[in-house]
Amino acid sequence: MRSILFAFILAFVFFDREAIAQVAGEDLPFLSSYQQELPYFQELITGGQYAEPSSLIKGDPYFASRQFEKGSLRINGITYPQVPLVYDSFQDQLVTFHPIFNQKILIKPEKIDGFTLSGGQLFRFFPGNDSFLHRGNGIYQVLGQGEAFALAKRYKTTKDVRELSRYDAEYVDKVVYFIWSDGEFSSIKSAGQAFASLELDSKELKRALKAKGLHFKRTPEAYLQFLVTYPKSN
């Protein structure tokens, strides 16, 4: 099974953005064996074919780019480099490309150990946080990691377009922050909440934050990253 999975991912290495629009030829050496394993493979990894976003919504639903970018994907403890990925943050879906059937396909979020986009952003699946309305499929950006994780949930909503337009609505970018520790999420909306969640109360830490010019309201992501990686023994 691992050999089939490796062969599937390896095929992506040879696809740049222009090649993504093409269908792989039938001379692929692993095609017959891949087709034999395809039903099981899709059940294990993929969540079906990706539905294209509505053309009546202005903008796009993607985190960084509407184009496939070369990222890395970690599944079942194995990391695959140079995989074409696009992250739909409106549907909270990770999308890749099927090199044989020329289709955009979904990767089941619960199968994702992690993925990294070309800009270096790291995302992971975290279960739970059911009380959070916009948890989606549970994909969060990892801002930093120590004894706890600093997470950003990036998502999109839509709002109506009031003026006369070919669009009915437009996408709106949103982000909220969490500390994840021992399987529990803590919503972070202030520096005080971050300190309380991490059980921090160090004058030295506060001086270090001030020296680096880090303030939660101005630079929340750098602020949280610094907190979770700061040694508690200091």
ABEGO torsion letter per residue (X at the ends): XAAAAAAAAAAAAABBAAAAABBBBAABAAAAAAAAAAAAAAAAABAEBBBBBBAABBEBABAABABBBBBBBBBGGBBBBGBBBBBBAAAGBBBBBBAAAGBBBBBBAAABAEBBBAAGBBBBBBBEGAABAAAEAGBBBBABBBABBBBBBBBBBBBBBABBBABABBBBBBBBBBBBBGGBBBBBABAAAAAAAAGBBBAAAAAAAAAAGBBAAABAAAAAAAAAABBAAX
